[in-house]
Every structure is written in structure tokens, then in C-alpha cells.
Amino acid sequence: MTDKTHTIDDLFSDSGPFDESAVIKAIHPFITIQKSTNEIFFKESSLTNEERILVYGLAKKLLKTKGLITEEMITALEVYKKTGIKKGSVDPTFKALKEKGFLVGKMEYEIPVHKITQIISSLSRKA
């Protein structure tokens, strides 16, 4: 058995913190983004409340990475206004996503980079 010696260079990536093309492919069936305002709009789909929040969060993360918006953080009020999720369902859904590790933060949340691949995989089964 051959053990490879690992160096710090093994930790670096040329592709950025996450695979942007994979995120685009995963969220494309569910949203459109208005070019002039960078506002996110949902298409008709059978996404669950959790999936709607994750798609919205991924879209904001992508827009932030591209320098098109200044903040990727999402709030319960913003999600209520932008996703069509009923007001009484937003907080419990945020809580469930936090417990599963898909959202991090307090009052303002973001999707941790290490969860993006798992989210993409789940969304790809819906498309």
C-alpha cells in the first residue's frame, strides 16, 4: 500500500469555493433572475419549502460570488416575501434546515459551502 504525502497545495482549487456551473444547472429549472435588478423569481415547480429556501440561498450565493449583489445572507422575512412560502411555515423550515446543517447563522443565514454538493444532488433528482 502506498501512502501519498499530502501538502498544503492539495487544499487549493482553481474553480473557486464551489462549482458554479453545477449550481446553475441545479437551480435553472426552478428560478429565473432578472438581469437589470438581479431579483430572483420562482418558476412553477413542485419544490418543498426546504428546497425553495435552498434554491433561493444558492441563487444569492451565486450572485454574490459573481459580484452582482453585496450580501448572500437570507432572512426569514426576505424568504417569506420572495419565495411564496406561507409566513407560518418559514420559521419552522429555517429551524429544520439549521438542524440538518444546511443553514448557518442567527437572524441572517447562509448555506455553508460544504453542503452545496449535497443540495445539488437532491435538486437534480427533482428537475
N, C-alpha and C positions, 0 to 999 in steps of 0.2 A: 504494500500500500504506500502510495506517495502522498505526503502532505505538502501542499503548496504553502510557501511562506507568503503571508499577506502583508501588504504595505498600505500606507495611507492612500496611495493612488487608487486602490481598489474601491475606495469610497466615493470617488468623484465621477460625475456623469456629464456628458456633453448635451444631454437632452433636457436639462432643466429639472426642477423638483418633481415633475410628473409628466407623463406622456400626454401632451396637449391633443394630439390627433386622436388618441383613444378616447379622451374625454369628449371631444367634439362628436365623434362617431356615436358615442353612447347617449348623449343628450339631444342630438339633432332630431330624432323622431318626436320629441316631446315639446320643444320650445323653438321660438324664433327670437332674435334680438334686433330691435330697431336700430338701424345704422346711425341715425342722427342723434339719438338720445342714449343709446346703449341700454334701453329698457327691455326687460325680459318679459316675453309673453308666452303663455302656455297654449299649445295646440290641444285639441280634443284627444284625450287618451284615458286609459284605464289605470293610471298610476294611483298607488295608495298615498295616503297623506305623508307617510315617511318618505316615499320615493319622490313626491313633489318637492319636499323640503330639500332632499339631497340633490335633485336636479337643479333646483334654484341655487343652492350653495355652490355646486360645481360650476354653474354658469358665472356666478360672481367671482369665483376663484380664477377662472379662465380670463374674464375681463380684467381683473386686477393684474394678472401675470402679463397681459398684453399692454398694460398701461392705459387702458381705456376708462377705468374707474379708479378712485383713490382708496376705496375701502372694500374688502371682501367679506367683512363681518356681517352677519344677518341677525335680526332681532325678531321676536315673536310678532310685534306689531307690523313690521315690514312683511313678514311671511303671510300674515293674515290679509294684508292689502294686496299683495302681488300674486299669490298662488291660488286663491279661490277656496282655501281651506276654511271651514267654519271656525269662528272665533273660539268656541268652546273646545275645539279639537287641537288647537295649535300648541298650547302648553303641555298637554299630556304627550303629544307626539314629540315635542322637543325633549321631554324628560326621557322617553323611551330611547330616542336616538343618543342622548348623552349616556344613558346606562349601557348601551351597546358599544359606546366608544366612537360613534360616527359624528358627534359634535363635541367640541370642547369650548369652554369659556363660561362666563357668567354674565347674564343680561345680553351680551353680544357673543355670537357663536361663529365658529368656522369649522370646516371639515379638515381633519388632520390629513396630511399628505399620505401617510402610511395606510389610510383606509380607502384611498381613491381607487385602487385596483379592484378591491372587493366590491365597491359600489358599481364600478363599470361592468363587472362581471354580472352582477344582479340585474342591472338595467338592460344589458344585452339580451337577456332572456325575455324581456318584455317587448322589445322592438319588433 
